Amino acid sequence: MPLGIRPDTGVVSTPIIQFAYGAVAFFFAGLAKGVSGLGLPTVGIGLLSIAMPPARAAVLMVVPALITNIWQMLIGPGLWQLVRRLWLMQVGVCLGVWAGAGFMTGPKSEFASVALGIALIVYAATGLMKAHVPRVPAKTEWWLGTLVGGATGLITAATGVFVIPAVPYLQALRLPREAFGKALGLSFTVSTIALAFSLGASGTLDRSSAAYSLLALIPALVGMAAGQRLIRLMRPETFQRWFFLGLLLLGAHLAIRGIWGIG
C-alpha cells in the first residue's frame, strides 16, 4: 500500500482510492495554508491520520511543508533580523524533537493518535475562543522562547504538528503582519527539517516515502492557490471559525479512536 493506509480503518485500500484520498487531504491542507498562512501540516496530518498512522502521515507531509514554509520564510526582507531574534527558540525546537524522537515510531507509537487529537483540540479551542495572548516582555524572550521551542519540538516529535505553543508565542511578540508570517515560515521550516531528520533516523522516512511526499506537493500547491483566491471572496473570520470547528471535530475523532484502540 503506497500510502501506508491501514486496512483496519474502514478505508477502501485500492491504489486509486488511496491516491484520491491523499490528494484531497493535501488539497484542503494547502487551502488552509493559502487562506491563513498556516495549517498545512495541522490539517494534512490530521486528515491523513484518519486512514494511516500519524508517523506515516508526517512523512508524507515533509516535502510540502518544507517547500511551502521556505517560500513563506523568504518572501520580503527582514529574515536575518528574525533569525537573530528567534534563534534560541529554533534551537529549542531542535532539542525538543531530538528528546521526543521515537514517540511516533517507537514502542509507544499507539499513543501518537491520541496525542495528535489532543493537540488539534487544544489548537482549535484556542482559536474558537479567540484567547488573548499577553505580550511577551523583551527581556524574557531569551529564556521563554527557548522553553516554547522545546515544548514545540516535543509536540512535533509526538504528533508531527508544530503549531502549539509556537504560534501563540509568536503572536505574543506582536510582530508586524509581514514579519509574523515570515516568523511562522522560519519556525515551521526548522520544525520540518528537525522532524525529517528524526523520521529518517528511525527509518520511517526513506527514498520511496520521500518520492510520495514530493508528489503530494502538487495538490498542496493547488490548494494554496485556491485558498489565496478564496480569501478575496470570503471573510477571514468566517473561514477561521469553520476551520477551527473542523479541527476540533477531527481532533476529537482521532483522540477517541486512539483511546479506543489502546483500550
C-alpha positions in Angstrom: 0.0 0.0 0.0 1.9 3.1 -1.2 0.4 5.5 1.3 0.5 3.1 4.2 -3.3 3.1 4.7 -4.3 0.6 7.3 -6.9 -2.0 6.4 -8.5 -1.8 9.8 -9.6 1.8 9.4 -12.5 1.0 7.2 -11.0 2.9 4.3 -11.0 1.1 1.0 -7.4 0.4 0.2 -7.3 0.2 -3.6 -4.5 2.3 -5.1 -6.9 4.7 -6.8 -8.8 5.4 -3.5 -5.5 5.8 -1.6 -4.2 8.4 -4.0 -7.5 10.2 -4.3 -7.8 10.4 -0.5 -4.3 11.6 -0.1 -4.7 14.3 -2.9 -7.9 15.6 -1.2 -6.2 15.8 2.2 -3.3 17.7 0.8 -5.6 20.0 -1.2 -7.5 21.0 1.9 -4.3 21.4 3.8 -3.0 23.7 1.1 -6.3 25.6 1.1 -5.9 26.3 4.8 -2.3 27.4 4.2 -3.4 29.7 1.3 -6.0 31.4 3.4 -4.3 31.8 6.8 -0.6 31.3 6.2 -0.5 28.2 8.4 -2.3 24.9 8.9 -0.7 22.8 6.2 0.7 20.0 8.5 -2.0 20.5 11.0 -4.8 19.8 8.6 -2.9 17.4 6.4 -1.6 15.2 9.2 -5.0 15.3 10.9 -6.9 14.2 7.8 -4.3 11.6 6.7 -4.2 10.1 10.2 -7.8 9.0 9.8 -6.5 6.4 7.4 -2.9 5.8 8.4 -0.5 6.0 11.4 0.5 9.6 12.3 4.1 8.8 11.6 3.3 7.8 8.0 1.2 11.0 7.6 4.1 13.1 9.0 6.5 11.5 6.4 4.2 12.4 3.5 3.9 16.0 4.8 7.7 16.6 4.9 8.2 17.9 1.3 5.0 20.0 1.0 5.6 21.6 4.4 9.3 22.2 3.8 8.8 23.8 0.3 5.8 26.0 1.3 7.4 27.2 4.5 10.7 28.0 2.9 8.8 30.1 0.3 6.9 31.8 3.1 10.1 32.5 5.1 11.9 34.0 2.1 9.2 36.4 0.9 10.3 40.0 1.6 13.1 41.5 3.7 13.9 41.1 7.3 14.7 37.4 7.6 18.1 37.9 9.2 16.7 40.1 11.9 14.1 37.4 12.8 16.8 34.7 12.9 18.8 36.8 15.3 15.8 37.3 17.5 14.3 33.8 17.4 17.4 31.6 17.1 17.2 30.3 20.7 13.6 29.3 20.0 14.7 27.3 17.0 17.5 25.7 19.0 14.8 24.7 21.5 12.7 23.2 18.7 15.6 21.0 17.5 16.4 19.9 21.1 12.7 19.1 21.7 12.4 17.0 18.6 15.6 15.1 19.5 14.3 14.5 23.0 11.0 13.2 21.7 12.4 11.1 18.9 10.7 7.7 18.6 7.4 8.7 20.1 5.5 8.3 16.8 7.7 5.4 15.6 8.8 3.6 18.8 7.1 1.0 21.1 4.5 3.6 22.3 3.5 4.8 18.8 -0.1 3.8 19.5 -0.4 6.9 21.7 0.5 9.2 18.8 -3.0 9.3 17.5 -4.3 10.3 21.0 -1.6 13.0 21.3 -2.4 14.3 17.8 -6.1 14.5 18.6 -5.4 16.4 21.8 -3.1 18.8 20.1 -5.7 19.6 17.4 -8.4 20.0 20.1 -6.2 22.5 22.1 -5.3 24.5 19.0 -8.9 24.6 17.7 -10.3 25.5 21.1 -7.8 28.3 21.5 -8.8 29.7 18.0 -12.5 29.4 18.6 -12.3 31.2 22.0 -10.1 33.9 20.5 -8.0 33.7 23.6 -6.0 36.8 24.2 -2.3 36.1 24.5 -0.4 38.6 26.7 2.6 40.4 25.2 5.9 38.8 25.9 8.3 41.3 27.6 11.5 41.7 25.5 13.7 40.8 28.5 12.1 37.4 28.8 12.4 36.3 25.2 15.7 34.6 25.5 14.5 32.0 28.1 10.8 31.9 27.3 11.5 31.5 23.6 13.8 28.5 24.3 11.2 26.9 26.5 8.5 27.4 23.9 10.8 26.0 21.2 11.5 22.9 23.3 7.8 22.3 24.0 7.0 22.8 20.3 9.7 20.3 19.4 8.4 17.7 21.8 4.9 18.1 20.4 6.2 18.0 16.9 8.0 14.7 17.6 4.9 13.2 19.2 2.3 14.4 16.6 4.0 15.9 13.5 2.2 19.1 14.2 4.2 22.2 15.2 1.7 25.0 15.9 1.5 24.6 19.7 2.8 26.5 21.5 4.9 28.2 18.8 2.0 30.1 17.1 0.6 31.7 20.3 4.1 32.6 21.4 4.9 34.3 18.0 1.5 36.1 18.3 2.5 37.4 21.7 5.6 39.0 20.3 3.3 41.5 18.5 5.2 41.3 15.3 4.0 43.3 12.2 1.9 41.2 9.9 4.6 40.6 7.3 7.2 39.8 10.0 4.7 37.4 11.7 4.2 35.5 8.5 7.9 35.3 8.0 8.5 34.1 11.6 5.9 31.4 11.1 7.7 30.3 8.0 11.1 30.2 9.8 9.7 28.3 12.8 7.8 25.8 10.7 10.9 25.3 8.4 13.1 24.4 11.3 10.5 22.1 12.8 10.0 20.3 9.5 13.8 19.8 9.0 14.2 18.6 12.6 11.3 16.2 12.2 12.6 14.9 8.8 16.0 14.1 10.4 14.2 12.3 13.3 12.0 10.3 10.9 15.0 9.5 8.7 17.0 8.2 11.7 14.1 5.9 12.7 14.0 4.5 9.1 10.4 5.8 8.6 11.5 8.4 6.0 13.2 6.6 3.1 13.6 7.2 -0.7 10.2 5.7 -1.5 8.2 7.7 1.0 10.2 10.9 0.1 9.1 10.4 -3.5 5.4 10.1 -2.5 5.9 13.2 -0.3 7.3 15.1 -3.3 4.2 14.0 -5.3 2.0 15.4 -2.6 3.4 18.8 -3.2 1.2 19.2 -6.3 -2.3 19.1 -4.7 -0.9 21.1 -1.8 0.2 23.9 -4.1 -3.1 23.7 -6.0 -4.9 24.1 -2.6 -2.8 27.0 -1.7 -3.6 28.8 -4.9 -7.3 28.1 -4.3 -7.0 29.4 -0.8 -5.4 32.7 -1.9 -8.3 33.2 -4.3 -10.9 32.2 -1.7 -9.6 34.8 0.8 -10.7 37.5 -1.6 -14.2 36.2 -1.7 -14.7 35.2 1.9 -14.4 37.0 5.2 -11.3 35.7 7.1 -13.3 35.4 10.3 -15.9 33.1 8.7 -13.2 30.8 7.3 -11.3 30.7 10.6 -14.5 29.8 12.5 -15.2 26.8 10.2 -11.5 25.9 10.1 -11.2 25.7 13.9 -14.5 23.9 14.2 -13.4 21.3 11.7 -10.1 20.8 13.5 -12.0 20.4 16.8 -14.2 17.6 15.4 -11.2 16.0 13.7 -9.1 16.1 16.9 -11.9 14.6 18.9 -12.3 11.8 16.4 -8.6 11.0 16.4 -8.3 11.1 20.2 -11.4 9.0 20.8 -10.4 6.4 18.2 -6.9 6.3 19.6 -8.1 5.8 23.2 -10.5 3.1 22.0 -7.6 1.4 20.1 -5.3 1.5 23.2 -8.0 0.1 25.4 
